[in-house]
Amino acid sequence: MASTPGPGQGGRFLTAHELDTLRAVTARFIPGPPDDPDPGALEAGVAEAIDLLLAAFTFAQPLIHAGGPFSDRAGATHDDFADFVPLDAHAELGWRIRIEGSLGIPQREFAGPVTGLQEIYRSGLAHLDERSQQAFGVDFKDAPGPAQDLLLSDQTDGDLQTFVGAALANTLEAMYGPPEYGANRDLVGWGYSRWPGDLQPRGSTDAEVSTPGPDTGSITGALLDDLQRFLPALSGRRASRTQFWLGRSGIPRS
């Protein structure tokens, strides 16, 4: 796999500017420091992972399905997850339609024309810049956080919401999925959510299975922290329907 692009560098599919813009988008969905003390999408490399998905078919083995049965994080000597599974003809056709779109190819339009993720991202990121320039005089990546939230939450813009829906879904998949897909760097998505990750072939010990976790039966300490982190109503911060990602504690509101 190619080296990870840094700020100002192009990705496997996205241009340098598009990738920088996508970093800003994903950072509003899952903020990190200084807006939130925990690592967010930027620190986890979410935008870079989405770029890899968009470019999946530029690799000799398309980056679609990670292999198995085990990673090397819990006793295995080889990371099987890093060996991506070959696609049969049917699976390749389905994934090419999803990522690249039907492109007017009869074989891909058996259910009608399809706009692929590549076009959704390319046109969506450009549209986001247009909206930001109109409203604030700067590209989206250069707008302040509250302004970015305002744009992303505009429910009157159907084209924008098509992009937001795809980007949010892919952001969550990348942030909390196995790092072999390109994000969740240093397992930060699993760390702050206190998920131990894949434990096979070692598995869980008898003590881990039978011993109660911390603060069981009381709403203090780690349990209270988790409730405040993930339940907006209990953190004293009500998330709106249109800006539901703002419900986490520590995210500034406009």
N, C-alpha and C positions, 0 to 999 in steps of 0.2 A: 504494500500500500504506500502511496506517495506520502511525503512529509506533510504535516499539518500546516496549512497556510496561516500566516499571521495577519494582523491588521494591515490593510492596504495591499494585500496580495490576493490574486485571483484563486478561485477554487478549481475543482475538477469540472464543474458546470457553470457556476455563477462567476460573474466578473468580480474584480476587487471591490468595486463600489456596491454591487448587489450583495456581496457577502458581508460587507461592513453594515449595510442597511439591515440585513437579516439578523445580524448580531444584536443590533439595537432593538429589533422587534422582539426577539426571544428574551432579551433582558427585561422587557416590560412584563412578559408573561410570568417569568420566574426570576425576580430580581436577586442580585447578590449584593455584596458590599459596594457602596456604603448604605444603600437603601435597606438592606437586610443583612443581619450578621452571618447568615449561612451562605455558602456558595450557591450561585444561581446558574442560569443557563449559559451565561458568558464564561464562567469559570469551568463549567462542565464540557464546553466545546459543542454545544447543541447545534449552532448554525453550521459548523463544519460537518457534523454528522448528516444534517439535512442535505447539504451539498453533495455528500457521498451517495445518498439515496438517489438524488436527481441524476447522478452520473453513474448509477449502478452498472449499466451495460457498457461502460467504457473499460471495465475490468475483464480480464480473461475469464474469471469466475465471478459472475454478477453478485454484487453485495446485497443479496435479498434475504436468504435464510442462513443464519449461522449454523454451524455443524454441532455435533454432540457425540457422546452423551455428556462429557464433563469439560469444564474449564480447568485451568491449573490452579484455581484459587483455594481448593480444599483437598489437596492430597494427590491429584492426578499429576502425572509427569509431563503431559502435553496438553496444550489448550486446544481442545477439539472445537470450541466455539469459533476459533479464528479460521477454521477450514470451512469455507462456505459451501453449501450444498449445491451441486449442479441442478439446473432446472430442466425439466422435460419440456417438450415442445408446447404443451398446453399451458404449463405454468409460465413459460417465457412469454407467450402471447398475451396472457392476462396481465402480467407485470409491465410489459411494454405498453399496453393500452393505458394502464394506470399512470405510468411515469411519462411516457412520451406522447400519449394521446393517439387518436385514430389516424390523424394526418391524412385523411382522405383515402387510406388504404382499404380496399374492399374487405380483405380478411379481418380487419379490425373494426369494421363498422356493421357487423351483423346485428347489433342492437342499436344502431344509430351512431352519429358522430360523438366523440368523447374528447373533451379538453383535458390534456394530461397535466400532471403536477409541474412539469417543466414550464409550461406556458402559464399556469396559474401563478407560479412564483415569479417568473420573469415579468409578466404584465402587472401582477399585484405589487411588486416592489417599485416598479416605475410609477404606477398610479399613486402609491403612497408618497413618493417624492413630489409628484404634481400637487397633491392635496396639501402637503406641508409647505411647499413654496407659495401656494396661493394664500394659505392662512397665516404663515409665520415668516415667509421670506427666506427660509433655509431648507436644505434637504432634511428628510426625516431623521437621519442619524445625528444631525446637529441640533435638533430641537430639544428643549428641556423635557424632562420626564413627564410632567403633567400635560404638556402639549401633545406628546406622543400618545399618552393614554386617551386623550380627547379624540384624536384621529382614529385610533384603533377601535374605539367604542362607538363610532358613528353608525348606527343601525339604518340610517337612510341611504347609505351607499352600498348597494347590493354587490357590486363588483369587488369592493374592498372587503366585505364580509365573506365572500367566497375565499379570498386569500387568507383572511384571519382564521377561518375555520380550519383550513388545511394546515396553516402554520402552527396553530395552537395544538392540534392533534399530533403533528410530527414533533413538536417541542416536547410534549409530555412523553412520547414514545422514546425519544432520544435521551432525555434527562434521566429517566428511571429504568431504561433498558440496559442490557449487558454492554459493557464498554467496547466489545468487539465491533459494535455497529458504529463506533466513532465518537460517542459522547460518554457522559458519566465518567469523566476523567478522574482518576484516583478514587473512584467509587463514591464521589461526593453526593450523588443523588441517593444512594443507599445509606450513606453515613448519617446525614442529618435527619433522615426519616426513620433511622434506627432499624433498618431491615438488614439482616446479616448477609443477604445475597445467596448465591448458589452454594450449597454445603456438601454436595456430592463430589466424590465418592465417600468422603469422611462421614457425612451425615451429622445429625445432632447427637450429642452425648445424652446419657440417661439424665444427668443433672440438668442439662438445658431443657429437656422435655418436661421434667417433673418439678423443677424449682420455680416458684412464682417469680415474676419479674419485679423490678423495683416499684415501690409505692403501691403495691396491690391493695385495694380496699380504701385508699385515701386519695384525695385530690390535692396532692402536694408534690413538690420536687419535680422529678422528671415527668410524671404523669400530667401535672398542671402545665408544665412547659409545652408538652405535646398538644394539649387541648387548646392552649392559647395560640399555638403555631398554626393549627389546621382548622380550628373552628372559629370563624370570624366573630360570631355573636358573643362568644365567651371572652374574646380579647377586647371587647368594647369597641369593635370596629365593624360596621355593617357593610357588607359588599353589595353593590348594586347588581342588577341583572346584566347590565351592559358592561360593567367593569369588574366582573367576578374575581379576576386575578388580583384585585387590590384588597381582598379580604384578609391577606396575611398580615400579621403584626409587623410593624416597622416600615411599611411602604408608604411614602408620602402621598397625600391626596391633593388634588388640585383645588 
